[in-house]
Amino acid sequence: MDTSHFTDIRSLLGALAEAMNLINADLENHHEQTAYLSYLIARETGMEEQFCLLCVYAALLHDVGSILYDEPRGVRDIEREAHRIAALGASMLRGLPYFRRVADVIEYCQCPWQSFAHCRAGADEETEALWRCSSVVYLADRVVVSLDARRPALTQSRRIRDIVASCRGTLFCPAASDAFLRVSEREYVWLDVLFNPRFLLFFTGEITTVSLERAVVLTQLMSRIIDFRSSFTARHSAGVAAAAGALAALAGMSREERLMMEIAGNLHDVGKLKVPRRILEKPAPLDDEEFNIVKEHPYYTRLILMNVRGFEKIADWAAFHHEKLNGGGYPFHFGADELDTGARIMAVADVFSAITEDRPYRAGMTKENSMAVLRGDAERGALDPALVELLCGHYDEINRLRDKASRIAGTHYQASRTAKAAPSVTM
């Protein structure tokens, strides 16, 4: 199996955009629209392709910090606390390999250009380039927020162009302003922004391939987006990924399959982005309506992941974590004949992690109680008995790996909660 070209950045971007859209209906397509316009502006300024792509990634993620806020968080709500949200988002991303520069751009992407005036003179070339990327995302975001999808796009264009021109050199970077004014002369750009946001995926340059190893790291980002919405789940996906990878190794899976299991663990709850935070954090039993909402999340997980190149098997493993061998799971009600080893491992890892990790409202179960629960589920036909016994036989080893991964995720979560806004902002 050639793992050096396992997937590509374009597929992962598409999945990331789909995931962000689940969080709030008011935010649907906002980040794709901002990313598309950011790319056009960056390219028009003459930026190197690496910085054009950096603008795309930062634009797609510029509001990711809003997941740490209570719901609802619509576009207007986010605008009122944009600097704080940018700081939270940057903090979430900064500890991840490959995302340091994206985090740097996001940290300043809500700062008007004049905010950089006092420090631009002494900036090195790299810092200046990142600030220019931030200024591009800032301008694109302002334009997208100003557009009303209920009105004809071209009717609004003159007013927005006039505002950008009048704020050139103050709110907006001169080079970015000039580039925007040039590209926005083309009517199709306004139509694309409002009605064809997925078009941005055609503007990410050559398709950059991603190895299986790098995909594991990149999907840790989505794991954070999923889990950091709530202190109740802040460490869950990291623990599931660690437990699933360890159990896969013990079950004799190949190295490649073990890495795929880790990716599935990172992403198994991506569909929970559609579940309201009030339900995620409810310390009491869910009522029927609330539980029906929760039962939808594996479906959305599969819907998002099945279109990522190379993730066909991963999508199934991730989405089937609430299926049971006796067919009593949800939402697909698959039985033993339809659940392969990967899906069975994911189900065991998910239950194991859920009952052993500490939550704000209860401590994790002891070893004895955890094994009793797992074996009880196996006896009732929910979990694979052989895999449950394999885990119980290596309980301490797997639990140590799960706990380590969960603690690291918890540390990142706490750091994200205490992030400070960019100090150079002078509104």
Order of alpha helices (4+ residues) and beta strands (2+ residues): beta-alpha-alpha-alpha-alpha-alpha-alpha-alpha-alpha-alpha-alpha-beta-alpha-alpha-alpha-alpha-alpha-alpha-alpha-alpha-alpha-alpha-alpha
